Amino acid sequence: MAKRLQRTAPAPARAGGDNGGTVGSSAPRRGRVAPDLVTEFTTQLATLTGAGIPIVKALTILEGQTRPGPFKTVLQALVEDVSAGTALSEAMAKHPQCFDTLFASMVRAGEAGGVLDKILNRIAQFREKAATIKSKIKGAMIYPAVVAVVAISVVSAVIVFVIPKFEEIFDSFGTELPRLTRVLLDTSRFTVDYWYLVFGLPLAAVLLHIALMRQGGAYRYRVHKLLLRTPALGPLISKSMVAGFARTFGTLIESGVPHLDALGIVRDTTGNAVLVEGVEQIRKTVREGEGIARPMGESGVFDDLVVNMVDVGEATGELDKMLLKVADAYDVAVDRRIDALFKIVEPVLLIFMAVVVGFIVVALFMPLMSIMSQLSAGG
């Protein structure tokens, strides 16, 4: 028997309340579901269906061993829909918070080809690979992010609370201040007097940026294009983007999804506006009966290596294998670039922090040394 699913935190009672109401698929309950929970469910469902257990029975088993929460509600709705004769892919498509377009489309292909257990295994492997890459990137960003937050917090506290005290000391002695110290004191005074601008404007800019990125359109496209042209970060984003495209497209083709449908799914599931435009151009050309390699090269998104491998894959009838090889190769390249990039970022952050702190220390101690000299001479 497949191992038990990971447990989620308890959530409110299932839809329908405590009056015995059932969960209806027409109004699925919303709630955040951990991606690894969906991945483990997929693996277990593949194991059960591969063992010859009917899909309704398999779903019932998995639903029964899941603790109350949003995901249990989703599984209850799946059991109800599939028991009523709805295809599993169609039932899953009603719950995009758990099963995205890519997931539902691959399940639909598995149902059509009678290889649902194999497709579910491929989905699980795909999700595990994507989760590993995402986890690696997040893990690599933790240390630089912590250093940056600590540096900003410490410098802000010094400017707002510490430097004004030094200014009072300098004023009491009437010492002529060096230019470096005057710049620091002016910066501190401006920050204290206009703190709502100093801290509010960056926050407002960030919130506006997030809102515009969510809306999409020209702003989102320009930001993504600018990121791709960034000297150090651009190549990393580009390779990661191409790896994701190749793995998703290759997995869909391997699962039996038609090329046009697969390109449409890739377009709808990618998060990069530049790639969305490139894939749409490829899709329009393929719809006219041409191959994939030429429009890929003309899109400007894919390098010559990827285009040539796709060309060979089309010629040999092994496009899916070529795409997955590209994904594997680029994933390795992304891992190496992440390691190299953050080996540079960490010392750069430390050096920047040291320079800022050094500037503050020197600016404050120069007049202090002058005051100490005056006191010694007066004594």
C-alpha positions in Angstrom: 0.0 0.0 0.0 1.3 3.4 -0.8 2.6 5.5 2.0 0.4 8.0 3.7 0.2 11.5 2.4 1.9 14.3 4.2 -0.5 15.9 6.5 -1.6 19.5 6.2 -2.6 21.8 9.0 -6.3 21.3 10.1 -8.7 23.5 8.3 -12.4 24.3 8.9 -14.9 21.6 8.4 -15.7 20.5 4.9 -18.1 22.5 2.7 -21.7 21.8 3.7 -21.1 22.4 7.4 -21.9 20.0 10.2 -25.4 19.3 8.9 -24.3 16.4 6.8 -24.0 18.3 3.6 -21.7 16.8 0.9 -19.0 18.5 -1.0 -20.2 19.6 -4.4 -17.9 19.9 -7.3 -19.8 23.0 -8.5 -18.3 25.1 -5.7 -14.9 23.7 -4.8 -13.5 25.1 -1.6 -10.5 27.4 -2.1 -7.4 27.2 0.0 -3.6 26.9 -0.3 -2.4 23.4 -0.8 1.3 22.6 -0.5 2.9 21.6 -3.8 4.7 18.7 -2.3 1.4 17.3 -1.0 0.0 17.3 -4.6 3.2 15.7 -5.8 3.0 12.9 -3.2 -0.7 12.4 -4.1 0.3 12.0 -7.7 2.9 9.4 -7.0 0.5 7.4 -4.8 -2.3 7.6 -7.4 0.2 6.3 -10.0 1.1 3.4 -7.7 -2.5 2.5 -7.0 -3.7 2.7 -10.6 -0.6 0.8 -11.8 -1.5 -2.0 -9.4 -4.9 -2.3 -11.2 -7.0 -0.5 -8.6 -9.9 1.4 -10.3 -9.5 5.1 -10.3 -12.6 5.8 -8.1 -11.3 3.3 -5.5 -7.8 4.7 -5.6 -9.1 8.3 -5.1 -11.3 7.1 -2.3 -8.3 5.4 -0.5 -6.2 8.5 -0.8 -9.0 10.8 0.3 -9.7 8.7 3.3 -6.1 8.9 4.6 -5.9 12.7 4.1 -6.5 14.9 7.2 -9.2 17.5 7.0 -8.2 20.6 5.1 -8.4 22.2 1.7 -6.7 19.3 -0.1 -9.1 16.7 1.5 -12.0 18.8 0.2 -10.5 18.7 -3.3 -10.1 14.9 -3.2 -13.7 14.5 -2.0 -14.9 16.6 -5.0 -12.7 14.4 -7.3 -14.3 11.2 -5.9 -17.8 12.6 -6.3 -17.1 13.8 -9.9 -15.3 10.7 -11.1 -18.0 8.5 -9.5 -20.6 10.4 -11.5 -18.8 9.6 -14.7 -16.6 12.7 -15.2 -13.2 12.1 -16.6 -10.4 12.5 -14.0 -8.7 15.3 -16.1 -11.9 17.2 -16.3 -12.5 16.9 -12.6 -9.0 18.0 -11.8 -9.4 21.0 -14.1 -12.0 22.3 -11.7 -9.4 22.8 -9.1 -6.6 24.9 -10.6 -5.2 25.7 -7.2 -4.0 22.1 -7.0 -3.9 20.9 -10.6 -2.8 23.4 -13.2 -3.3 23.3 -16.9 -0.2 21.3 -17.5 -1.3 18.7 -15.0 -4.8 18.3 -16.3 -3.6 18.2 -19.9 -1.1 15.4 -19.2 -3.8 13.4 -17.4 -6.1 13.9 -20.3 -3.4 12.5 -22.6 -2.9 9.5 -20.3 -6.6 8.8 -20.2 -6.7 8.9 -24.0 -3.7 6.6 -24.4 -4.6 4.2 -21.6 -1.4 4.9 -19.8 -2.6 7.0 -16.9 -0.3 5.4 -14.3 2.8 6.1 -16.5 1.7 9.7 -17.1 1.1 10.2 -13.4 4.6 9.0 -12.7 6.0 11.5 -15.3 4.0 14.3 -13.7 5.4 13.4 -10.3 8.9 13.3 -11.6 8.4 16.6 -13.4 7.1 18.3 -10.2 9.9 16.9 -8.1 12.5 18.2 -10.5 10.9 21.6 -10.7 10.6 21.7 -6.9 14.3 20.8 -6.5 15.4 23.6 -8.8 13.2 26.1 -7.0 14.4 25.0 -3.6 18.0 25.3 -4.7 17.5 28.9 -5.9 15.6 29.9 -2.8 18.3 28.3 -0.6 21.0 30.1 -2.4 19.2 33.5 -1.9 18.7 33.1 1.8 22.1 34.2 3.0 22.5 37.3 0.7 18.9 38.3 1.5 19.6 38.1 5.3 22.8 40.0 4.9 21.1 42.8 2.9 18.2 43.1 5.4 20.5 43.2 8.4 22.8 45.8 6.7 19.8 48.0 5.8 18.3 47.7 9.2 21.6 48.5 11.1 22.5 51.5 8.9 19.0 52.9 9.1 19.0 52.6 12.9 22.4 54.3 13.1 21.3 57.2 10.9 18.0 57.7 12.7 19.0 57.2 16.3 22.8 57.3 16.8 24.0 60.1 14.5 21.7 62.7 15.9 23.3 62.2 19.4 26.7 62.8 17.9 25.4 66.0 16.2 24.4 67.3 19.6 27.9 66.6 20.9 29.5 68.4 18.0 27.2 71.4 18.4 28.0 71.7 22.1 31.7 72.0 21.3 31.3 74.3 18.3 33.9 72.3 16.4 34.3 72.9 12.7 33.2 69.7 11.0 34.9 68.1 8.1 33.0 67.8 4.8 32.5 64.1 5.2 30.9 64.6 8.6 28.6 67.3 7.3 27.4 65.1 4.5 26.6 62.3 7.1 24.8 64.7 9.4 22.8 66.2 6.6 21.8 62.7 5.5 20.7 61.8 9.0 18.8 65.1 9.5 17.0 64.6 6.2 16.1 61.0 7.1 14.8 62.0 10.5 12.8 65.0 9.2 11.4 63.2 6.1 11.3 59.6 7.3 8.0 59.0 5.6 9.6 59.8 2.2 12.8 58.0 2.8 11.1 54.8 3.8 7.7 55.3 2.2 8.7 56.0 -1.3 10.8 52.8 -1.8 7.9 50.8 -0.2 5.4 52.5 -2.5 7.6 51.8 -5.5 7.9 48.1 -4.6 4.1 47.8 -4.2 3.5 49.6 -7.5 6.0 47.3 -9.2 4.3 44.2 -7.8 0.8 45.5 -8.9 2.0 46.3 -12.4 3.8 43.0 -12.7 0.6 41.2 -11.8 -1.4 43.1 -14.3 1.0 42.0 -17.1 1.1 44.0 -20.3 3.9 46.2 -21.6 5.4 46.9 -18.2 5.8 43.2 -17.3 7.3 42.5 -20.7 9.9 45.4 -20.4 10.9 44.3 -17.0 11.4 40.7 -18.1 13.3 41.8 -21.2 15.5 44.0 -19.1 16.3 41.2 -16.7 17.3 39.0 -19.6 19.8 41.7 -20.6 21.3 42.1 -17.2 25.0 41.1 -17.4 25.3 38.6 -14.6 21.6 37.7 -13.9 20.4 37.6 -17.5 22.2 34.4 -18.7 21.0 32.6 -15.5 17.4 33.6 -16.1 17.7 32.7 -19.8 19.0 29.2 -19.2 16.5 28.6 -16.4 13.7 29.7 -18.7 14.9 27.6 -21.6 15.3 24.6 -19.3 11.7 25.0 -18.0 10.4 25.3 -21.5 12.3 22.2 -22.8 11.2 20.1 -19.8 7.6 21.1 -20.0 7.3 20.8 -23.8 9.2 17.6 -23.9 7.2 16.0 -21.1 3.9 17.0 -22.8 5.0 15.5 -26.2 6.3 12.4 -24.5 2.9 12.0 -22.9 1.1 12.2 -26.2 -0.1 15.8 -26.2 -0.2 17.2 -29.8 2.5 19.8 -30.5 0.1 22.8 -30.9 -1.7 21.9 -27.7 1.6 21.4 -25.9 2.9 24.8 -27.1 -0.4 26.4 -25.9 0.0 24.8 -22.5 3.7 26.0 -22.2 2.6 29.5 -23.2 -0.1 29.6 -20.5 2.0 28.1 -17.7 5.2 30.1 -18.1 5.8 33.1 -16.0 8.1 35.0 -18.3 6.4 37.5 -20.7 9.3 37.3 -23.2 9.0 33.5 -23.4 5.2 33.8 -23.7 5.6 36.0 -26.8 8.3 33.7 -28.3 6.2 30.6 -27.8 3.1 32.2 -29.3 5.2 33.1 -32.4 6.4 29.5 -32.6 2.8 28.3 -32.2 1.5 30.5 -35.0 4.1 29.2 -37.4 3.6 25.6 -36.5 -0.2 26.0 -37.0 0.6 26.9 -40.6 2.3 23.5 -41.1 6.0 24.4 -40.5 8.4 22.7 -38.1 9.4 24.0 -34.7 13.2 24.6 -35.1 13.1 27.5 -37.5 10.6 29.7 -35.6 12.5 28.9 -32.4 15.6 30.3 -33.9 13.8 33.4 -35.2 12.2 34.1 -31.8 15.4 35.2 -30.3 14.7 33.4 -27.1 16.6 30.2 -27.8 20.3 29.8 -28.6 21.7 27.8 -31.5 22.4 24.7 -29.4 18.7 24.3 -28.4 17.5 25.1 -32.0 19.9 22.6 -33.5 19.0 19.8 -31.0 15.3 20.5 -31.7 16.0 20.3 -35.5 17.7 16.9 -35.0 14.8 15.8 -32.8 12.3 16.6 -35.4 14.3 14.9 -38.2 14.7 11.7 -36.2 11.2 11.7 -34.6 12.7 11.9 -31.1 11.8 15.5 -30.3 10.7 14.7 -26.8 14.0 13.0 -25.9 16.0 15.9 -27.4 14.0 18.4 -25.4 14.5 16.5 -22.2 18.2 16.2 -22.9 18.3 20.0 -23.3 16.4 20.4 -20.0 18.9 18.2 -18.2 21.9 20.0 -19.6 20.5 23.4 -18.9 19.5 22.4 -15.4 23.1 21.5 -14.7 24.3 24.8 -16.2 21.8 26.7 -14.1 23.1 24.9 -10.9 26.6 25.9 -11.8 25.7 29.5 -12.5 23.8 29.8 -9.3 26.8 28.6 -7.3 29.1 30.9 -9.1 26.8 33.9 -8.9 26.2 33.7 -5.2 29.9 33.0 -4.5 30.4 36.5 -5.9 27.3 38.1 -4.4 28.1 37.2 -0.8 31.5 38.9 -0.6 30.2 41.9 -2.6 27.5 42.4 -0.1 29.9 42.2 2.8 32.3 44.6 1.1 29.5 47.1 0.5 28.4 46.8 4.1 31.9 47.3 5.3 32.3 50.4 3.1 29.1 52.0 4.4 30.0 51.2 8.1 33.5 52.5 7.5 32.2 55.7 6.0 30.0 56.3 9.1 32.8 55.5 11.5 35.4 57.7 9.8 32.8 60.6 9.5 32.0 60.5 13.2 35.5 59.9 14.6 37.2 62.7 12.6 35.5 65.5 14.6 35.8 63.4 17.8 39.5 63.3 17.4 39.5 67.1 16.9 37.5 67.6 20.1 39.8 65.3 22.1 42.8 67.3 20.8 41.1 70.6 21.9 40.4 69.2 25.3 44.0 68.0 25.7 45.4 71.4 24.7 43.0 73.2 27.0 44.0 70.9 29.9 
